[in-house]
Amino acid sequence: MRILPLTLTMAAIAIGLSACQTMTPEERRAADDRQCLSYGFKRGTEGFAICLQRIDLNRQAQARADSDYVMADMAWRMGGPYYGGPYYRHR
């Protein structure tokens, strides 16, 4: 009888982990293309290329900001190297 709960638990974990998929570079590029097309840019134009570039730059900036937030939080929890508390918390 212990096999059934274990099987159900493993199935639930597998279903949960399958939802944690990231986009492949091809899927990300297709999504970026659709976004720029929805703004009215035409493929092959300079405006379209600039749109794709800005989307990529925004993605990189967001990744840097997320990493900075996580690193500051980890550093603060390990002893707080910043005088006066974490810089990202507002009072």
C-alpha positions as CSV (number, residue, x, y, z in Angstrom):
1,M,0.0,0.0,0.0
2,R,3.0,2.3,0.3
3,I,3.6,2.2,-3.4
4,L,0.4,4.1,-4.3
5,P,1.2,7.2,-2.2
6,L,4.8,7.1,-3.4
7,T,3.7,6.9,-7.0
8,L,1.3,9.8,-6.6
9,T,3.9,11.9,-4.9
10,M,6.4,11.2,-7.7
11,A,3.8,12.0,-10.3
12,A,3.0,15.3,-8.6
13,I,6.7,16.2,-8.5
14,A,7.1,15.4,-12.2
15,I,4.1,17.5,-13.1
16,G,5.4,20.4,-11.0
17,L,8.9,20.2,-12.5
18,S,7.5,20.1,-16.0
19,A,6.0,23.5,-15.5
20,C,9.5,25.0,-14.8
21,Q,10.6,25.1,-18.4
22,T,12.5,28.0,-19.9
23,M,12.3,29.3,-23.4
24,T,14.8,28.1,-25.9
25,P,16.8,30.8,-27.8
26,E,14.7,30.1,-30.9
27,E,11.4,30.5,-28.9
28,R,12.7,33.7,-27.3
29,R,13.6,35.1,-30.7
30,A,10.2,34.2,-32.2
31,A,8.5,35.9,-29.2
32,D,10.7,39.0,-29.7
33,D,9.9,39.0,-33.4
34,R,6.1,38.9,-32.7
35,Q,6.5,41.7,-30.1
36,C,8.3,44.0,-32.6
37,L,5.8,43.1,-35.3
38,S,2.9,44.0,-33.0
39,Y,4.5,47.4,-32.5
40,G,4.2,47.9,-36.3
41,F,7.8,47.4,-37.3
42,K,8.5,45.5,-40.5
43,R,11.1,42.7,-40.8
44,G,14.3,43.7,-42.4
45,T,14.1,47.4,-41.4
46,E,16.4,49.3,-39.2
47,G,13.5,50.0,-36.8
48,F,12.9,46.3,-36.4
49,A,16.5,45.6,-35.6
50,I,16.5,48.4,-33.1
51,C,13.4,47.0,-31.5
52,L,15.0,43.6,-31.2
53,Q,18.1,45.2,-29.7
54,R,16.2,47.1,-27.1
55,I,14.3,44.0,-26.1
56,D,17.6,42.2,-25.6
57,L,19.1,45.1,-23.7
58,N,16.1,45.2,-21.4
59,R,16.3,41.5,-20.8
60,Q,20.0,41.8,-19.9
61,A,19.4,44.8,-17.6
62,Q,16.6,42.9,-15.8
63,A,18.9,39.9,-15.3
64,R,21.6,42.2,-13.9
65,A,19.1,43.9,-11.5
66,D,17.7,40.5,-10.4
67,S,21.2,39.2,-9.8
68,D,22.2,42.4,-7.9
69,Y,19.1,42.1,-5.7
70,V,19.8,38.4,-4.9
71,M,23.5,39.0,-4.1
72,A,22.7,42.0,-1.9
73,D,20.1,40.0,0.0
74,M,22.5,37.1,0.5
75,A,25.3,39.4,1.6
76,W,22.9,41.2,4.1
77,R,21.8,37.8,5.5
78,M,25.4,36.8,6.0
79,G,26.4,39.8,8.1
80,G,25.4,42.9,6.3
81,P,28.3,44.5,4.5
82,Y,26.2,47.6,3.8
83,Y,26.2,50.2,6.5
84,G,22.6,51.1,7.5
85,G,20.9,48.0,6.0
86,P,20.2,46.7,2.5
87,Y,20.1,49.4,-0.2
88,Y,17.0,48.1,-1.8
89,R,14.6,48.3,1.2
90,H,12.6,51.5,1.5
91,R,11.5,52.9,4.8
